[in-house]
Amino acid sequence: MLDVNRLRMLVELSRLGTLSAVADALSYSKATVSQQLAALEREVGVALLRRVGRGVQFTPQGTVLVTEAIGILDRLEQAEVAVAESLTEVTGTVHLAVFQSTAHSLLPGALAALRAEHPSLRVEVTESDPETGLVGVSSRDFDLILAEQYPGRTRPLHSDLDRVALAHDAIALARRPGSPSEADAVAALWSTRDEPWVLEPAGTASRAWAEQLCRTAGFEPDVRFEVADLTAHVRLIRAGLAVGLLPELVWAGETPTVDLSPLPDEPRREIFSSARRVSAASPSIRAVRRALASTASSNLLD
């Protein structure tokens, strides 16, 4: 009988490419991963990997076993879903990954609703950037993720994951209270060309989109502050130290405390959730999605 945990390590190696990456993803040491894969080879009775320089490469038999192992892991998950669907009460644990602005705006309301409606359901939440979190759902570290994508910047599609739109979140130009009004959105954005900006760190989807927006308007933003926390953006903007771009979701249904101006073409980012296709029908995942959608609809003008 093949060991399921060892099969998962083999699948993750095919997905991530290195023993070190597998060790990090599954919270093992590299030595442990290597030992477990060697034990799997002994169970199968053939070599699954060969050394190539400092890395490893799959043998033909290793490639065959990866394909079979993916099916085995999926079938086990389908069995869990089938058992859950036979129950009259929603139970179990959902591992949910969220990005920062959804953590403070959607989670409190959604989790409160779930506690009232499904008291036996446990939701464990981890903050994760969408890129890492989507890989984590594929790797079974998470069951569900909330992620976002910006206009014209679709995130890579994962064939094993579904994608369900939750809301479309308006993005506005944010300036200190009492800022002079401009005639139109293009003029308002252009008026910030000499002001300091606060944006999310380089390499994030929001940063790339914001910079492209400013460049299209004819200027390079003077980024003085690189901060991931949008509540810090609000404080810097409110104090008159910077201008920035804020999504509607950051206010969590409350009254904005800075001046907001429409942007050219009134862009919106999409908030979506992703789960593994084999487990998306689970009553627990469906319940979490319903609670999040209900909270989003009360916080956003979608």
C-alpha positions in Angstrom: 0.0 0.0 0.0 1.5 3.3 -1.0 1.7 6.1 1.6 -0.6 9.0 0.7 1.7 11.7 2.3 4.6 10.5 0.3 2.5 10.6 -2.9 1.6 14.2 -2.0 5.3 15.1 -1.7 5.9 13.6 -5.1 3.0 15.6 -6.6 4.3 18.8 -5.0 7.8 18.1 -6.4 6.3 17.9 -9.9 4.4 21.2 -9.2 7.2 23.2 -7.4 10.3 21.8 -9.0 12.7 21.5 -6.1 13.0 19.6 -2.8 13.6 22.8 -1.0 10.3 24.3 -2.3 8.4 21.1 -1.3 9.9 21.3 2.2 8.9 24.9 2.5 5.4 24.3 1.2 4.7 21.3 3.4 6.6 22.5 6.5 9.2 19.7 6.5 13.0 19.8 6.3 14.6 19.1 3.0 16.2 16.0 4.4 12.8 14.7 5.5 11.3 15.2 2.1 14.3 13.4 0.5 14.0 10.5 2.9 10.2 10.1 2.4 10.6 10.1 -1.4 13.4 7.5 -1.1 11.0 5.4 1.0 8.3 5.8 -1.7 10.8 4.5 -4.3 11.3 1.5 -2.1 7.6 0.9 -1.9 7.1 1.2 -5.6 10.2 -0.9 -6.4 11.6 1.4 -9.1 13.5 4.7 -9.3 11.2 7.7 -9.5 13.8 10.4 -9.6 17.4 10.9 -10.9 19.9 13.4 -9.8 20.7 16.2 -12.4 23.3 18.6 -11.0 22.0 20.0 -7.8 18.4 19.1 -8.7 16.3 16.1 -9.5 14.5 14.9 -12.6 11.6 12.5 -12.9 12.1 9.1 -14.5 9.4 7.9 -16.8 8.0 5.8 -14.0 8.1 8.8 -11.7 6.0 10.8 -14.3 3.5 7.9 -14.5 3.1 7.8 -10.7 2.6 11.6 -10.5 -0.3 11.3 -12.8 -1.8 8.5 -10.8 -1.1 10.2 -7.5 -3.0 13.3 -8.5 -6.0 11.1 -9.3 -5.7 9.4 -5.9 -5.5 12.6 -4.0 -8.5 14.0 -5.9 -10.5 10.8 -5.3 -9.8 11.0 -1.6 -11.0 14.6 -1.5 -14.1 13.6 -3.4 -14.8 11.0 -0.9 -14.6 13.5 1.9 -17.0 15.8 0.0 -19.5 12.9 -0.5 -19.5 12.1 3.3 -20.0 15.8 4.1 -22.9 16.1 1.7 -24.6 13.2 3.4 -24.8 15.1 6.7 -27.6 17.4 7.8 -25.2 19.8 9.5 -22.3 21.8 7.9 -19.2 20.7 9.8 -15.4 20.4 9.3 -12.7 22.9 8.8 -12.1 25.3 5.9 -8.6 26.8 5.5 -9.2 30.2 4.0 -6.5 32.5 2.5 -7.2 36.2 2.2 -5.4 39.3 1.1 -5.1 42.3 3.4 -8.1 44.5 2.5 -10.5 41.6 2.6 -9.2 40.6 6.0 -10.6 43.6 7.8 -13.6 44.4 5.6 -15.2 41.1 4.7 -14.1 38.6 7.4 -15.7 39.9 10.5 -19.2 40.0 9.0 -18.8 36.7 7.2 -17.4 34.8 10.2 -20.1 36.2 12.5 -22.8 35.0 10.1 -21.1 31.5 9.8 -20.9 31.2 13.6 -24.6 31.9 13.9 -25.8 29.7 11.0 -23.2 26.9 11.2 -21.8 26.7 14.7 -20.0 23.4 14.0 -18.0 24.8 11.1 -14.5 25.9 11.8 -12.8 28.5 9.6 -9.0 29.0 9.9 -7.8 32.2 8.2 -4.3 33.0 6.9 -3.3 36.3 5.2 -1.6 35.5 1.9 -0.8 37.4 -1.2 -2.9 36.1 -4.1 0.0 34.7 -6.1 1.2 32.5 -3.1 -2.3 31.7 -2.0 -3.5 30.4 -5.3 -0.5 28.0 -5.4 -1.4 27.1 -1.8 -4.9 26.1 -2.8 -3.5 23.8 -5.6 -1.1 22.3 -3.0 -3.9 21.7 -0.5 -2.5 24.1 2.0 -5.7 26.1 1.7 -9.2 25.1 0.7 -10.4 28.5 -0.5 -8.8 31.8 -1.3 -10.0 35.3 -1.8 -8.0 37.1 -4.5 -8.2 40.2 -6.7 -7.2 41.2 -10.2 -7.0 44.6 -11.8 -8.4 45.8 -15.1 -6.5 44.4 -18.0 -4.3 42.2 -15.7 -5.9 38.7 -15.4 -4.2 36.4 -13.0 -2.8 33.1 -14.3 -5.5 30.4 -14.6 -4.9 27.2 -12.7 -6.7 24.2 -14.4 -7.4 22.5 -11.1 -9.0 25.5 -9.5 -12.4 27.2 -10.2 -12.9 30.9 -10.1 -16.1 32.6 -8.8 -16.5 36.3 -9.0 -17.5 37.8 -5.6 -17.7 41.6 -6.3 -16.3 44.4 -8.4 -14.6 47.0 -6.3 -14.4 50.6 -7.5 -11.0 52.2 -7.3 -10.7 56.0 -6.7 -8.0 58.6 -6.6 -7.6 59.5 -2.9 -6.3 62.9 -1.6 -6.3 64.7 1.7 -9.7 66.1 2.9 -10.4 69.5 1.4 -8.4 69.0 -1.8 -9.4 71.3 -4.7 -11.9 69.6 -7.1 -11.0 69.1 -10.7 -13.2 69.3 -13.8 -12.9 65.7 -14.8 -11.1 62.5 -13.9 -8.2 63.0 -16.3 -7.5 66.5 -14.9 -7.7 65.2 -11.3 -5.1 62.5 -11.9 -2.8 64.8 -13.8 -2.9 67.3 -10.9 -1.1 64.8 -8.7 2.0 64.6 -11.0 4.2 66.6 -8.6 2.8 65.2 -5.4 4.3 62.3 -3.3 2.5 59.0 -3.7 1.8 56.0 -1.5 1.5 52.6 -3.4 1.8 49.0 -2.5 5.3 47.4 -2.9 6.9 46.8 -6.2 6.1 43.5 -7.8 2.4 43.5 -6.6 -0.4 43.5 -9.2 -1.8 46.7 -7.7 1.5 48.5 -7.9 2.0 47.5 -11.6 -1.5 48.6 -12.4 -1.2 51.9 -10.6 2.0 52.8 -12.3 0.6 52.0 -15.7 -2.4 54.2 -15.0 -0.2 57.2 -14.1 2.0 56.6 -17.2 -1.0 56.5 -19.4 -1.9 59.9 -17.9 1.5 61.2 -18.9 3.6 61.1 -15.7 5.6 58.8 -13.5 4.3 58.7 -9.9 6.7 60.0 -7.3 6.4 57.0 -4.9 7.7 58.1 -1.5 5.9 55.4 0.5 5.8 51.6 -0.3 3.3 50.1 2.1 1.3 46.9 1.9 -1.3 47.9 4.6 -4.0 50.0 3.0 -5.0 51.4 6.4 -1.6 53.0 6.4 -2.3 54.5 3.0 -5.5 56.0 4.4 -3.6 57.6 7.3 -0.8 59.0 5.1 -3.4 60.5 2.6 -5.6 61.9 5.3 -2.6 63.6 6.9 -1.8 65.3 3.5 1.5 63.4 3.2 0.6 61.5 0.0 -1.9 60.8 -2.6 -2.9 57.3 -3.7 -5.5 54.9 -5.2 -7.9 53.3 -2.8 -10.5 50.5 -3.5 -14.0 50.9 -2.1 -13.6 47.8 0.0 -11.1 49.5 2.3 -13.9 51.4 3.9 -15.8 48.3 4.9 -19.1 50.1 4.3 -18.1 53.1 6.5 -17.9 56.8 5.4 -14.6 57.6 3.6 -12.2 59.9 5.6 -10.3 61.3 2.6 -11.4 63.0 -0.6 -12.1 60.5 -3.4 -12.3 61.4 -7.1 -13.2 59.1 -10.0 -10.5 57.8 -12.2 -10.5 57.8 -16.0 -12.9 55.0 -17.2 -14.0 54.3 -13.6 -11.9 51.2 -13.1 -12.9 48.3 -10.8 -10.9 45.5 -9.5 -12.5 42.0 -9.4 -12.7 40.2 -6.1 -13.0 36.4 -6.7 -12.7 33.2 -4.8 -11.0 30.0 -5.9 -11.2 26.4 -4.6 -10.1 23.1 -6.0 -12.6 21.8 -8.5 -12.8 18.5 -6.7 -13.8 20.0 -3.4 -15.8 23.1 -4.5 -19.1 21.3 -4.0 -18.3 20.7 -0.3 -21.1 22.1 1.9 -18.5 23.9 4.1 -16.9 25.7 1.1 -20.3 26.6 -0.3 -21.3 28.0 3.1 -18.2 30.2 3.4 -18.7 31.5 -0.1 -22.3 32.4 0.6 -21.3 34.3 3.8 -18.5 36.2 2.0 -20.8 37.1 -0.9 -23.5 38.4 1.5 -21.0 40.5 3.4 -19.5 41.9 0.1 -22.9 42.9 -1.2 -23.5 44.9 2.0 -20.1 46.7 1.8 -19.8 47.4 -1.9 -21.9 49.1 -4.5 -21.6 46.4 -7.1 
